[in-house]
Amino acid sequence: MTLSGVAWAIYTLLGRGSKQPILDTSANFLRTIPFVVVLILFTVHDAQLTNWGIIYSILSGAVTSAVGYAIWYLVLKDLTVTQAAVLQLLVPILAALGGVLFVSEMISMRLVTSSLLVLGGILMVIIGRRFLVRH
Protein backbone atom coordinates (compact mmCIF):
# COMPACT_ATOMS: atom_id res chain seq x y z
CA MET A 1 0.00 0.00 0.00
CA THR A 2 2.86 2.36 0.72
CA LEU A 3 4.30 1.80 -2.74
CA SER A 4 0.85 2.34 -4.24
CA GLY A 5 0.45 5.61 -2.33
CA VAL A 6 3.85 6.86 -3.45
CA ALA A 7 3.11 5.88 -7.06
CA TRP A 8 -0.25 7.68 -6.94
CA ALA A 9 1.41 10.78 -5.49
CA ILE A 10 4.00 10.79 -8.28
CA TYR A 11 1.27 10.21 -10.88
CA THR A 12 -0.68 13.14 -9.44
CA LEU A 13 2.30 15.49 -9.31
CA LEU A 14 3.21 14.64 -12.90
CA GLY A 15 -0.42 15.06 -13.92
CA ARG A 16 -0.63 18.60 -12.58
CA GLY A 17 1.13 19.81 -15.71
CA SER A 18 -0.95 17.77 -18.14
CA LYS A 19 -2.22 19.81 -21.08
CA GLN A 20 -4.19 16.89 -22.55
CA PRO A 21 -5.48 14.78 -19.64
CA ILE A 22 -7.48 12.30 -21.71
CA LEU A 23 -4.65 11.72 -24.18
CA ASP A 24 -2.09 11.41 -21.36
CA THR A 25 -4.31 8.94 -19.47
CA SER A 26 -4.82 6.88 -22.63
CA ALA A 27 -1.07 6.77 -23.23
CA ASN A 28 -0.47 5.72 -19.62
CA PHE A 29 -2.95 2.86 -19.94
CA LEU A 30 -1.42 1.74 -23.25
CA ARG A 31 2.01 1.62 -21.60
CA THR A 32 0.71 -0.92 -19.10
CA ILE A 33 -0.21 -3.46 -21.79
CA PRO A 34 3.20 -5.23 -21.82
CA PHE A 35 2.98 -5.71 -18.04
CA VAL A 36 -0.55 -7.07 -18.34
CA VAL A 37 0.55 -9.52 -21.03
CA VAL A 38 3.41 -10.79 -18.86
CA LEU A 39 1.06 -11.14 -15.87
CA ILE A 40 -1.43 -13.08 -17.98
CA LEU A 41 1.30 -15.41 -19.25
CA PHE A 42 2.36 -16.25 -15.69
CA THR A 43 -1.14 -16.66 -14.26
CA VAL A 44 -3.40 -17.95 -17.04
CA HIS A 45 -2.84 -21.62 -16.11
CA ASP A 46 -4.33 -21.02 -12.62
CA ALA A 47 -7.13 -18.73 -13.77
CA GLN A 48 -10.79 -19.66 -13.92
CA LEU A 49 -12.00 -17.46 -16.74
CA THR A 50 -15.60 -16.81 -17.72
CA ASN A 51 -16.94 -14.51 -20.39
CA TRP A 52 -18.70 -12.30 -17.84
CA GLY A 53 -15.62 -12.23 -15.63
CA ILE A 54 -13.49 -11.04 -18.52
CA ILE A 55 -16.08 -8.39 -19.49
CA TYR A 56 -16.40 -7.12 -15.92
CA SER A 57 -12.65 -7.01 -15.41
CA ILE A 58 -12.18 -4.98 -18.60
CA LEU A 59 -15.01 -2.62 -17.67
CA SER A 60 -13.83 -2.08 -14.09
CA GLY A 61 -10.11 -2.24 -14.74
CA ALA A 62 -9.74 -0.35 -17.98
CA VAL A 63 -12.87 1.62 -18.80
CA THR A 64 -14.02 3.00 -15.45
CA SER A 65 -10.49 3.42 -14.13
CA ALA A 66 -9.45 5.29 -17.27
CA VAL A 67 -12.46 7.59 -16.94
CA GLY A 68 -11.61 8.18 -13.27
CA TYR A 69 -7.97 8.97 -14.02
CA ALA A 70 -8.94 11.30 -16.88
CA ILE A 71 -11.39 13.18 -14.64
CA TRP A 72 -8.71 13.41 -11.94
CA TYR A 73 -6.23 14.90 -14.42
CA LEU A 74 -8.90 17.35 -15.65
CA VAL A 75 -9.72 18.72 -12.18
CA LEU A 76 -6.18 18.54 -10.84
CA LYS A 77 -5.12 21.78 -12.48
CA ASP A 78 -7.71 23.63 -10.36
CA LEU A 79 -6.58 22.13 -7.02
CA THR A 80 -3.72 22.97 -4.72
CA VAL A 81 -1.40 20.13 -3.76
CA THR A 82 -2.99 20.08 -0.28
CA GLN A 83 -6.52 19.92 -1.70
CA ALA A 84 -5.51 17.09 -4.01
CA ALA A 85 -3.93 15.17 -1.12
CA VAL A 86 -7.04 15.58 1.05
CA LEU A 87 -9.29 14.40 -1.78
CA GLN A 88 -7.08 11.37 -2.30
CA LEU A 89 -7.42 10.50 1.37
CA LEU A 90 -11.21 10.60 1.06
CA VAL A 91 -11.32 8.05 -1.77
CA PRO A 92 -11.10 4.89 0.39
CA ILE A 93 -13.83 6.21 2.68
CA LEU A 94 -16.09 7.01 -0.28
CA ALA A 95 -15.42 3.57 -1.76
CA ALA A 96 -16.30 1.92 1.54
CA LEU A 97 -19.51 3.95 1.79
CA GLY A 98 -20.34 2.90 -1.76
CA GLY A 99 -19.91 -0.70 -0.67
CA VAL A 100 -22.27 -0.16 2.26
CA LEU A 101 -24.89 1.64 0.16
CA PHE A 102 -24.80 -0.36 -3.07
CA VAL A 103 -23.69 -3.90 -2.23
CA SER A 104 -24.84 -4.24 1.37
CA GLU A 105 -21.38 -4.37 2.94
CA MET A 106 -21.46 -4.42 6.71
CA ILE A 107 -20.49 -1.39 8.76
CA SER A 108 -17.81 -2.82 11.00
CA MET A 109 -15.89 -1.31 13.87
CA ARG A 110 -12.77 -1.48 11.68
CA LEU A 111 -14.51 0.57 8.97
CA VAL A 112 -15.72 3.17 11.46
CA THR A 113 -12.35 3.40 13.23
CA SER A 114 -10.29 3.65 10.06
CA SER A 115 -12.69 6.23 8.57
CA LEU A 116 -12.51 8.32 11.74
CA LEU A 117 -8.71 8.13 11.72
CA VAL A 118 -8.55 9.30 8.11
CA LEU A 119 -11.09 12.07 8.73
CA GLY A 120 -9.13 13.06 11.84
CA GLY A 121 -5.97 13.34 9.76
CA ILE A 122 -7.79 15.51 7.24
CA LEU A 123 -9.11 17.69 10.06
CA MET A 124 -5.56 18.08 11.39
CA VAL A 125 -4.41 19.27 7.96
CA ILE A 126 -7.22 21.81 7.75
CA ILE A 127 -6.78 23.09 11.30
CA GLY A 128 -2.99 23.07 11.00
CA ARG A 129 -3.14 25.08 7.79
CA ARG A 130 -5.41 27.68 9.36
CA PHE A 131 -3.15 27.86 12.41
CA LEU A 132 -0.08 28.41 10.24
CA VAL A 133 -1.82 31.10 8.18
CA ARG A 134 -2.74 33.05 11.35
CA HIS A 135 0.73 32.86 12.87
Secondary structure as UniProt FT lines:
FT   HELIX           2..15
FT   TURN            16..17
FT   HELIX           21..31
FT   HELIX           33..43
FT   HELIX           44..46
FT   HELIX           51..58
FT   HELIX           59..63
FT   HELIX           64..76
FT   TURN            77..78
FT   HELIX           81..103
FT   HELIX           109..134
//
